[in-house]
Amino acid sequence: MRTGMSGEWPSTDGAVGSAMPTTQPASFELREELLGPSATAVLVREDPASSGLAALDERFLTVVRSIGLSIESSDSYTFGHSERVARYAARVATALGLEPAEVSAVRLGAYLHDVGKIRVPQEVLNKPGRLTGAEFDLMKMHPVWGLEVIEGVEFPFDVRPTIRWHHEKCDGSGYPDRLTGDEIPLHASIIGIADVFDALTTCRSYRPALSGPAALNLMHARRGWWRPEVYAAFRRATGSSSMNILSWAAHALAARTARFGSAAVA
């Protein structure tokens, strides 16, 4: 079973087979545009050979969070998205019984999963309505572009599989490589289900937010998109505890409403 820390890399025709490529040095122009040169230096200085939990300290996470916030800050509809996805995904990973180091790897991947959206035109990201086919094709490039953005940056965990494959679905209907079943790394599947839940429970320009229960009903009808064990862990994570995903989503919606104004809920 592949996790988000290892796996196979798709060939140029989209087939899965070869080992993941070695990261090559790259220009830091995009990262410096996002974070500034000092923040880029913090990311590069982290020692990937050291203990993951030791390397993933609060200073490091603060820098990584700032990447997500820099992408989302101009859009009230997605503001805080990566933070919420990281929280939900960590909860699912814990419900799956993953070790603390793997939970940390999931969190890191969640913070970075949408970093490729910095290359999506703002008029597409912030369009007040549904995307055209051509616009959606551009949006579907963000997992591929995300790998280019982080090229040359060393992280304590390998986040490339989760960035590229968090939109894949077990039935083969996802993107960018139309992977199926266990071809999708476990960490990517965890982040993917958290990503969908947050999207459904967040107001968008073309629809209101769904309530938590309504989102769960819709996701149950599409449960074949995710590994069975991931979907089961997600449902456990939406249980009766006051620290469950549903309560967090309700608090997040209230916070966004307070920040950006009233938000309709379906």
DRENDO-1510 file (C-alpha; in Angstrom, 1 decimal, always signed):
<recs>
REC; n; res; u; v; w
REC; 1; MET; +0.0; +0.0; +0.0 .
REC; 2; ARG; +1.5; +3.3; -1.0 .
REC; 3; THR; +1.4; +6.2; +1.4 .
REC; 4; GLY; +2.1; +9.9; +0.7 .
REC; 5; MET; +5.8; +9.4; +1.5 .
REC; 6; SER; +6.5; +7.0; -1.3 .
REC; 7; GLY; +5.1; +5.7; -4.5 .
REC; 8; GLU; +5.5; +5.5; -8.2 .
REC; 9; TRP; +5.6; +8.4; -10.6 .
REC; 10; PRO; +3.4; +8.6; -13.8 .
REC; 11; SER; +5.2; +8.5; -17.1 .
REC; 12; THR; +4.7; +11.2; -19.7 .
REC; 13; ASP; +1.7; +9.4; -21.1 .
REC; 14; GLY; +0.0; +9.2; -17.7 .
REC; 15; ALA; +0.8; +5.6; -17.0 .
REC; 16; VAL; +2.1; +4.7; -13.6 .
REC; 17; GLY; +5.4; +2.9; -13.5 .
REC; 18; SER; +8.7; +4.6; -12.9 .
REC; 19; ALA; +10.1; +5.7; -9.6 .
REC; 20; MET; +9.6; +9.3; -8.5 .
REC; 21; PRO; +12.3; +11.5; -10.0 .
REC; 22; THR; +15.1; +13.1; -8.0 .
REC; 23; THR; +14.4; +16.7; -7.3 .
REC; 24; GLN; +16.6; +19.0; -9.3 .
REC; 25; PRO; +17.8; +22.5; -8.3 .
REC; 26; ALA; +15.4; +25.2; -9.5 .
REC; 27; SER; +14.9; +29.0; -9.5 .
REC; 28; PHE; +13.3; +30.3; -6.3 .
REC; 29; GLU; +11.6; +33.2; -8.0 .
REC; 30; LEU; +8.0; +31.9; -7.4 .
REC; 31; ARG; +8.7; +31.1; -3.8 .
REC; 32; GLU; +10.4; +34.5; -3.1 .
REC; 33; GLU; +7.4; +36.1; -4.8 .
REC; 34; LEU; +5.1; +34.3; -2.3 .
REC; 35; LEU; +7.2; +34.4; +0.8 .
REC; 36; GLY; +10.2; +36.5; +0.4 .
REC; 37; PRO; +13.8; +35.3; +0.4 .
REC; 38; SER; +14.1; +34.8; +4.1 .
REC; 39; ALA; +11.1; +32.5; +4.3 .
REC; 40; THR; +12.5; +30.5; +1.3 .
REC; 41; ALA; +15.7; +30.1; +3.2 .
REC; 42; VAL; +13.9; +28.7; +6.2 .
REC; 43; LEU; +12.3; +26.0; +4.0 .
REC; 44; VAL; +15.6; +25.1; +2.3 .
REC; 45; ARG; +17.5; +24.9; +5.6 .
REC; 46; GLU; +15.3; +22.2; +7.1 .
REC; 47; ASP; +17.3; +19.0; +7.1 .
REC; 48; PRO; +15.2; +16.2; +5.4 .
REC; 49; ALA; +17.4; +13.5; +6.9 .
REC; 50; SER; +16.5; +14.6; +10.4 .
REC; 51; SER; +13.5; +13.3; +12.4 .
REC; 52; GLY; +10.3; +14.4; +10.7 .
REC; 53; LEU; +8.6; +15.5; +13.9 .
REC; 54; ALA; +11.7; +17.4; +15.0 .
REC; 55; ALA; +12.0; +19.2; +11.7 .
REC; 56; LEU; +8.3; +20.0; +11.4 .
REC; 57; ASP; +8.5; +22.6; +14.2 .
REC; 58; GLU; +6.2; +25.6; +14.6 .
REC; 59; ARG; +8.5; +27.9; +12.7 .
REC; 60; PHE; +8.4; +25.6; +9.7 .
REC; 61; LEU; +4.7; +25.2; +9.8 .
REC; 62; THR; +4.2; +28.9; +10.1 .
REC; 63; VAL; +6.1; +29.4; +6.8 .
REC; 64; VAL; +4.2; +26.6; +5.1 .
REC; 65; ARG; +0.8; +28.0; +6.3 .
REC; 66; SER; +1.8; +31.4; +4.8 .
REC; 67; ILE; +2.0; +29.7; +1.4 .
REC; 68; GLY; -1.7; +28.7; +1.6 .
REC; 69; LEU; -2.8; +32.0; +3.0 .
REC; 70; SER; -1.0; +33.9; +0.3 .
REC; 71; ILE; -3.0; +32.1; -2.4 .
REC; 72; GLU; -6.3; +32.4; -0.5 .
REC; 73; SER; -6.1; +35.9; +1.0 .
REC; 74; SER; -7.8; +37.7; -2.0 .
REC; 75; ASP; -10.7; +35.3; -2.1 .
REC; 76; SER; -13.3; +35.2; +0.6 .
REC; 77; TYR; -14.7; +32.0; -0.7 .
REC; 78; THR; -11.5; +30.0; -0.1 .
REC; 79; PHE; -9.9; +32.0; +2.7 .
REC; 80; GLY; -8.5; +29.6; +5.3 .
REC; 81; HIS; -9.1; +26.5; +3.0 .
REC; 82; SER; -5.7; +24.9; +3.4 .
REC; 83; GLU; -5.7; +25.4; +7.2 .
REC; 84; ARG; -9.1; +23.7; +7.4 .
REC; 85; VAL; -8.1; +20.9; +5.1 .
REC; 86; ALA; -5.0; +20.3; +7.2 .
REC; 87; ARG; -7.0; +20.1; +10.3 .
REC; 88; TYR; -9.6; +17.8; +8.8 .
REC; 89; ALA; -7.0; +15.5; +7.1 .
REC; 90; ALA; -5.0; +15.2; +10.3 .
REC; 91; ARG; -8.2; +14.1; +12.1 .
REC; 92; VAL; -8.9; +11.5; +9.4 .
REC; 93; ALA; -5.3; +10.3; +9.5 .
REC; 94; THR; -5.5; +9.9; +13.3 .
REC; 95; ALA; -8.8; +7.9; +12.9 .
REC; 96; LEU; -7.0; +5.6; +10.5 .
REC; 97; GLY; -4.4; +4.9; +13.2 .
REC; 98; LEU; -1.4; +6.4; +11.4 .
REC; 99; GLU; +1.7; +7.1; +13.4 .
REC; 100; PRO; +2.4; +10.7; +14.5 .
REC; 101; ALA; +5.1; +11.2; +11.9 .
REC; 102; GLU; +2.6; +10.2; +9.1 .
REC; 103; VAL; -0.1; +12.5; +10.6 .
REC; 104; SER; +2.5; +15.3; +10.4 .
REC; 105; ALA; +3.2; +14.4; +6.8 .
REC; 106; VAL; -0.5; +14.6; +6.0 .
REC; 107; ARG; -0.8; +18.0; +7.6 .
REC; 108; LEU; +2.2; +19.3; +5.7 .
REC; 109; GLY; +0.8; +18.0; +2.4 .
REC; 110; ALA; -2.5; +19.5; +3.1 .
REC; 111; TYR; -1.0; +23.0; +3.7 .
REC; 112; LEU; +0.7; +22.7; +0.3 .
REC; 113; HIS; -1.9; +20.8; -1.7 .
REC; 114; ASP; -3.1; +23.9; -3.7 .
REC; 115; VAL; +0.2; +25.7; -4.0 .
REC; 116; GLY; +0.0; +25.3; -7.8 .
REC; 117; LYS; -2.9; +27.7; -7.9 .
REC; 118; ILE; -0.5; +30.6; -7.9 .
REC; 119; ARG; -0.2; +29.9; -11.7 .
REC; 120; VAL; -3.9; +29.8; -12.3 .
REC; 121; PRO; -5.1; +33.2; -13.6 .
REC; 122; GLN; -6.8; +35.3; -11.0 .
REC; 123; GLU; -9.8; +35.8; -13.3 .
REC; 124; VAL; -10.3; +32.1; -13.3 .
REC; 125; LEU; -9.7; +31.6; -9.5 .
REC; 126; ASN; -12.1; +34.4; -8.6 .
REC; 127; LYS; -14.7; +34.1; -11.4 .
REC; 128; PRO; -18.2; +34.9; -10.0 .
REC; 129; GLY; -19.8; +31.8; -11.5 .
REC; 130; ARG; -19.1; +28.4; -12.9 .
REC; 131; LEU; -16.0; +27.8; -15.0 .
REC; 132; THR; -16.2; +27.0; -18.7 .
REC; 133; GLY; -14.6; +23.8; -19.9 .
REC; 134; ALA; -11.4; +25.7; -21.0 .
REC; 135; GLU; -11.2; +27.4; -17.6 .
REC; 136; PHE; -11.7; +24.1; -15.7 .
REC; 137; ASP; -8.9; +22.6; -17.9 .
REC; 138; LEU; -6.6; +25.4; -16.6 .
REC; 139; MET; -7.7; +24.8; -13.0 .
REC; 140; LYS; -7.0; +21.1; -13.4 .
REC; 141; MET; -3.3; +21.9; -14.1 .
REC; 142; HIS; -2.7; +23.2; -10.5 .
REC; 143; PRO; -1.5; +19.8; -9.1 .
REC; 144; VAL; +1.1; +19.6; -11.9 .
REC; 145; TRP; +2.1; +23.2; -11.5 .
REC; 146; GLY; +2.4; +22.7; -7.7 .
REC; 147; LEU; +5.3; +20.3; -8.2 .
REC; 148; GLU; +7.1; +22.9; -10.3 .
REC; 149; VAL; +6.5; +25.5; -7.6 .
REC; 150; ILE; +8.2; +23.4; -4.8 .
REC; 151; GLU; +10.9; +22.0; -7.1 .
REC; 152; GLY; +14.3; +22.4; -5.3 .
REC; 153; VAL; +12.8; +22.9; -1.8 .
REC; 154; GLU; +13.6; +20.2; +0.7 .
REC; 155; PHE; +10.8; +19.1; +3.1 .
REC; 156; PRO; +11.0; +16.7; +6.0 .
REC; 157; PHE; +8.4; +14.5; +4.2 .
REC; 158; ASP; +7.9; +13.8; +0.5 .
REC; 159; VAL; +4.8; +16.0; -0.3 .
REC; 160; ARG; +5.0; +15.6; -4.1 .
REC; 161; PRO; +2.5; +12.6; -4.3 .
REC; 162; THR; -0.1; +14.5; -2.2 .
REC; 163; ILE; +0.2; +17.7; -4.2 .
REC; 164; ARG; -0.1; +15.9; -7.6 .
REC; 165; TRP; -2.7; +13.3; -6.7 .
REC; 166; HIS; -5.1; +14.9; -4.2 .
REC; 167; HIS; -7.8; +15.2; -6.9 .
REC; 168; GLU; -7.6; +11.6; -8.0 .
REC; 169; LYS; -10.6; +9.3; -7.4 .
REC; 170; CYS; -10.7; +5.6; -7.0 .
REC; 171; ASP; -13.1; +5.2; -9.9 .
REC; 172; GLY; -10.6; +6.8; -12.3 .
REC; 173; SER; -12.6; +10.0; -12.8 .
REC; 174; GLY; -10.1; +12.3; -11.1 .
REC; 175; TYR; -7.1; +14.3; -12.4 .
REC; 176; PRO; -4.4; +14.9; -13.5 .
REC; 177; ASP; -3.5; +11.2; -14.2 .
REC; 178; ARG; -6.8; +9.4; -13.8 .
REC; 179; LEU; -5.4; +7.0; -11.2 .
REC; 180; THR; -7.6; +4.2; -9.8 .
REC; 181; GLY; -7.9; +2.4; -6.5 .
REC; 182; ASP; -4.7; +1.7; -4.7 .
REC; 183; GLU; -2.7; +3.6; -7.3 .
REC; 184; ILE; -3.7; +6.7; -5.4 .
REC; 185; PRO; -1.3; +7.2; -2.4 .
REC; 186; LEU; -3.0; +6.9; +1.0 .
REC; 187; HIS; -2.0; +10.4; +2.1 .
REC; 188; ALA; -3.4; +11.9; -1.2 .
REC; 189; SER; -6.7; +10.1; -0.6 .
REC; 190; ILE; -6.9; +11.5; +3.0 .
REC; 191; ILE; -6.3; +15.0; +1.8 .
REC; 192; GLY; -8.7; +14.5; -1.1 .
REC; 193; ILE; -11.6; +13.6; +1.1 .
REC; 194; ALA; -10.9; +16.5; +3.5 .
REC; 195; ASP; -10.6; +18.8; +0.5 .
REC; 196; VAL; -14.0; +17.8; -0.8 .
REC; 197; PHE; -15.7; +18.2; +2.6 .
REC; 198; ASP; -14.3; +21.7; +3.0 .
REC; 199; ALA; -15.3; +22.7; -0.6 .
REC; 200; LEU; -18.9; +21.5; +0.1 .
REC; 201; THR; -19.2; +23.3; +3.4 .
REC; 202; THR; -17.8; +26.6; +2.1 .
REC; 203; CYS; -19.8; +29.2; +0.3 .
REC; 204; ARG; -18.7; +29.6; -3.4 .
REC; 205; SER; -19.6; +32.3; -5.9 .
REC; 206; TYR; -22.0; +29.9; -7.7 .
REC; 207; ARG; -23.6; +28.2; -4.7 .
REC; 208; PRO; -24.2; +28.5; -0.9 .
REC; 209; ALA; -22.4; +26.3; +1.6 .
REC; 210; LEU; -24.0; +23.0; +2.5 .
REC; 211; SER; -24.6; +22.1; +6.1 .
REC; 212; GLY; -22.3; +19.5; +7.5 .
REC; 213; PRO; -25.0; +16.7; +7.4 .
REC; 214; ALA; -26.0; +17.6; +3.9 .
REC; 215; ALA; -22.3; +17.4; +2.8 .
REC; 216; LEU; -22.0; +14.0; +4.4 .
REC; 217; ASN; -25.1; +12.7; +2.6 .
REC; 218; LEU; -23.7; +13.9; -0.7 .
REC; 219; MET; -20.3; +12.4; +0.0 .
REC; 220; HIS; -21.9; +9.1; +1.0 .
REC; 221; ALA; -23.4; +8.9; -2.4 .
REC; 222; ARG; -19.9; +9.4; -3.9 .
REC; 223; ARG; -18.0; +7.2; -1.4 .
REC; 224; GLY; -16.5; +5.2; -4.3 .
REC; 225; TRP; -14.2; +8.1; -4.9 .
REC; 226; TRP; -12.1; +7.2; -2.0 .
REC; 227; ARG; -10.4; +4.1; -0.5 .
REC; 228; PRO; -12.9; +2.3; +1.7 .
REC; 229; GLU; -10.7; +2.6; +4.8 .
REC; 230; VAL; -10.3; +6.3; +4.2 .
REC; 231; TYR; -14.0; +6.9; +3.8 .
REC; 232; ALA; -14.6; +4.8; +7.0 .
REC; 233; ALA; -12.0; +6.8; +8.9 .
REC; 234; PHE; -13.6; +10.1; +7.7 .
REC; 235; ARG; -17.0; +9.0; +9.0 .
REC; 236; ARG; -15.5; +8.1; +12.3 .
REC; 237; ALA; -13.9; +11.5; +12.4 .
REC; 238; THR; -17.3; +13.1; +12.0 .
REC; 239; GLY; -18.6; +11.3; +15.1 .
REC; 240; SER; -20.1; +12.7; +18.3 .
REC; 241; SER; -17.0; +14.1; +19.9 .
REC; 242; SER; -16.9; +17.9; +20.4 .
REC; 243; MET; -13.6; +17.8; +18.5 .
REC; 244; ASN; -15.0; +16.2; +15.4 .
REC; 245; ILE; -14.9; +17.5; +11.9 .
REC; 246; LEU; -18.5; +18.6; +11.8 .
REC; 247; SER; -18.1; +20.9; +14.8 .
REC; 248; TRP; -14.9; +22.4; +13.3 .
REC; 249; ALA; -16.7; +23.0; +10.0 .
REC; 250; ALA; -19.6; +24.8; +11.9 .
REC; 251; HIS; -17.1; +27.0; +13.8 .
REC; 252; ALA; -15.2; +27.7; +10.5 .
REC; 253; LEU; -18.4; +28.8; +8.7 .
REC; 254; ALA; -19.3; +31.1; +11.6 .
REC; 255; ALA; -15.8; +32.6; +11.5 .
REC; 256; ARG; -16.0; +33.2; +7.8 .
REC; 257; THR; -19.4; +34.8; +8.1 .
REC; 258; ALA; -18.1; +37.1; +10.8 .
REC; 259; ARG; -15.1; +38.1; +8.6 .
REC; 260; PHE; -16.8; +38.4; +5.2 .
REC; 261; GLY; -20.5; +39.0; +5.9 .
REC; 262; SER; -23.6; +36.7; +5.9 .
REC; 263; ALA; -23.2; +33.4; +4.2 .
REC; 264; ALA; -26.2; +31.3; +3.0 .
REC; 265; VAL; -26.3; +27.7; +4.0 .
REC; 266; ALA; -28.2; +25.1; +2.0 .
</recs>
